[in-house]
Amino acid sequence: MRRLQYVLVAISLVMCVAACGQGKGISEKAANDSQTATAGTTHPQGHATPTATAVSHGTPIAGGGIWRPALDSSWQWQLDSSALDPSIHVQVYDIDGFDRDAATVAALHAQGTKVICYIDVGTWENWRSDAGTFPAAVKGSGVSGWPGEQWLDIRQIATLAPIMTARMDMCKAKGFDAIEPDNIDGYANKTGFPLTAQDQIAYNTFLANAAHQRGLSIGLKNDLDQVQQLLPLFDWALDEQCFQYHECNSLVPFIQSGKAVFNVEYTLDTSQFCPQANTMNFNSLKKHLQLDAYRVACR
């Protein structure tokens, strides 16, 4: 999720209704954090140090090693449900795990592309096929800008674990190589629950371990305040608008650890962030808010 003006959110939602159907369309970060930013909320820092899970570095290793993207990786991020652009040939593709089928993943693999499975792990979405498996007790406040979506009580890991691992199993069965877990910073938002930084560390640690147990790599989606604590567990990072909001230095530890950073900007011109992104060795794109096929790569 990310902080943008409500008018941009409204415009993007209209575009998504017209073009995306039930798909997420625009990103969670872009749609939902505008109120938090306007209020000037200070994000608390977590302090727990999770136990790192041993994973392989670099390209896949024979015998079931977990894939990790190279620092310099061309990529595409498309979460709407429109057709993928066949002219885009990249090393990494990030698409919706529910909306895309195994044949799509196989076709991308045939081009030599690794494929990341987007799933929402921090909010309930009433349009997902497994929406009925969430008990009412785990559903909290609605997510600003997203009718039919509510924050989850991530303290109830025992309740959420079967649902989230089933989603990861879906990704694995379709042939995906990695997980992009969205909304893993609920503690810093108005969820309706008294979530703490430690609650988030515990939940994110569970997610990382569950992905690794399935042979899938996992990226840290936003949650910049907890980079230092979660770096040992996550294999790469994906962030929205860190250049616009002057937060990119928080992601440098990933680069220093040999782990790729994927970044997207929505409102800045490429001249305003690409030179710095390339210097920092970030894989940065300019994208439309609805996360359709449009992309302008910095390198």
N, C-alpha and C positions, 0 to 999 in steps of 0.2 A: 504494500500500500504506500501511497505517497501523498504529499501535501500539494494540492492544486486548488485553484479557485473553483467555486461551485459552478460557475458558468461553463468552465471547460468540462467538468464532469457531466453536466447536463447535455452539452453538445455531444460528448462521446457516447453517452447512453443512447441518445437518439440515433446516432450512427450505428451503434451495436444492434438496436432493435431492428433497424432496417436491413442490416447486412449479416448479423451473426446468429440470429435465432436464439437458442437457449444457451449458447456458449458464453463464457466469461466475457469475451470481447476485450474490453479494456482491462488493464491490470488492477489487482486489488490495491496495490500500494498507491497508484495514481488516483483511484476512485475514493478511497476511504480515509486518508490521513489529512485531508484538508482542514477538517475541524480541529484536529489535534494541533496542527501547526498554527492555526489562527489563534488558538488559546495559549500558545507558547508553552505547552506541556514539557516539563523536564523529564527525561527518561531515566529511571533508576538504573544503577549498575548492579549486575550480578557478581557474586564472589566465589561461587563454587568452582572447583576444578574437576571436570569430568575425567573419567578414565578413558584414555584413547584406545580406539580399536585398530588393530593392525590391518592396513590395507596396502595394496600395491601402488607404486608411483608410475606415472607415465602411461604408456600404452598397455593394453591388456597383456597379462602374463599367462602362459600356457598352464593349464591345470586349474583354471577358474579364478584367476586374479581379478580384482575389481578394477574396472577401467577408470582412469583419471585423465581429464583433458589436459593437453599440453598448454603451457603458459600462453603461447601464441596460437589461438584456435579461431578459425573463421566459423561464424555461427549464424543461425536464424532463430528467432523467437516468434512463434505464431500461435496465439491461443484462441483466436476466433475460429469459427467452424467453416470458413470459406476454403476453397480448394488451395492446396499448396502450389506455389509458383514453380513449375518444372524447370525454369531457367536458373533457379537459385541452386548452386552447387557449393555446399559448405561442409566443413568437417563435423559440425555439431548442429543438430536440429532439436529445438525444445517445443513440444506440442502437448495438447491436452490429452491426458490419459484415458478419459472417458469417451471423448468425441472421436478419437482416431483408433483405427482397428489394426490388427496384426499385419494385414497386407500392406498398410501404409508404412509401418515400421520396417517390414521386410524390404520394401521398395527403396527406402532410404539406405538401408544397410547394403543393398546391392550397388549403390553408388559410392560405397566406402564411407558413409556417414554414420556417426554415433547418434543415438536418439535419447533425449531426456523426456521423462514422463511428468507432466505437470499434474499435481493433485493438491487440493486444498486440505490442510490438516488442522487449521485453526478456527475455521468457521463451518457452520452447517449451511448447506445450499439446498433449497427445497426442490430444485430441478434435477438433482442427481438421482440415478437409478437406485442408490442405496440410502436415500434420505430417510426412509421409514425405519432404518435400523438404529437411529439415534434416539435415545430416551429423552423425554422432555427435561429431565433434571440437568442435562449437560448443555442445554441451549440457553444463552443469555441475551444480551442486548442485540438489537438489530444493527447491522453494519451500514453506516451512512452511505447513501448512494446506491445501495444494492437491496432492492425489495426481495424478500424471500431468503435473506441470508442473516444468520445470527452467529455471534461469537460463541466459542465452546469453552466449557470449564475444563481447562487442560490439567487441573489438579486430579481429575478423575481418570487417571491413566488406565486403570484396570478396566474401566468401561469403554474407553475410546480405543484401547489397543486392538481388540479384535476387528474393529471397523477399519482402522488405519492399516493394519497389516493385511487385511483383505484387499485394500486398494493397492498396496504394494505388490501383493500376489498377482493382481490384475495386470499391473505394469510388467511384472516379470513374465507372465504368461503370454503377453503380446510381444515380447522380445525386446523391450526397452533396456537401455544400458544404465540408466541413472534416474534419480528422483529429484524433481524440484518441488519442495514442500512449501506451500504458500501460507502466509499468516502465522508465522512462528514468532511473532512479537506481540502477542495479545496482552501481555503484562503491561505494555506501554500504551495501551488503548483503553477506551471505555467499554469494557466487556460486560459489565453487570456483575462481575465476580471480583473479589479482592485478590487478584493474582499478583504474585511477587516475582522479582527477578529470579529467585531460586526455583519457583514453580516452573518458569520458562526453561531454565537450564535443565531441570529434570525431564521435562517433556521433550525438549529438543535432543537430549541425550538418548532417550528411548527411541526417537525417530531415527537417529543416525545408526544406532545399533541394529534396529530392525531392518533397515535398508542393507546394511553390510551383511547381515545374516542371510540375505537373499542374493548376495553377489552383486548388489547394485550400489553405485556410488551415489552420494547425496550432496547437494549444494546448500550453503547457508544463504537463505533468501532474506535480504535486508538484515534486520536485527543487528545493526552495527554496534550497539552498545555492549554486545556480548561476544564480539569477535575473539577477544583474547581467551575467554573461557572455553569457547566452542571450536576454536581453530584445530585442536588435535583430533576432533571427531569428524569434521566436515572436509570433503575432498576438493571443493571449489566453492566459489561465491557468485551470487547473482544479485545485483543491486540496481535499483532505479533512482536516477537523478542525483547521484552523489556529487556530480560536478555542479549542478544547479544549486544544491544546498551546502556545498563546501564541506562534504563529509568523506571524501575519497581517501584521505589519509588513514581512516579507520580500517581500510581494506588492504593496506600495504603489507601487513603481516602474512596475508595469504601469498602474495607474490614472493615475499622473502622465504616462505616455506616451500616454494616451488609449486604452488597451487593456483590454478587459473582464476581470474576475476572476469566475469561477464557484467557489462554495464550498459544500461539503456538511458538515453535522454529523450524527452518528448518536446520540450519547448525551446531549448537552446539551439542555435545554429551550429553546424558541425565545426565551424571555425572557432567557436567559443569553447569547445571541449576536446576535439579530436587531437590537436597537438599535445596537450597535456596527457590525454589518455594514452597516446602512443608512447610518450616518454615514460609513463608509469607502467607500461607493459600491460595495460588493460585491454580487453577485447570489447570495444565500445561500439554501439550502434545508435543511430537516430531512428526512432520508430513513431508511428501513429499511436495515439492513446488506446485505440481499440485493438492493438496488437494483431493487425492483419499482415498480409504478405509484404507490405512496404518496408524497406530497410535501406539505410545508407550506412555503410561500414566505414569506420575510421581507418582501417588498414586491411 
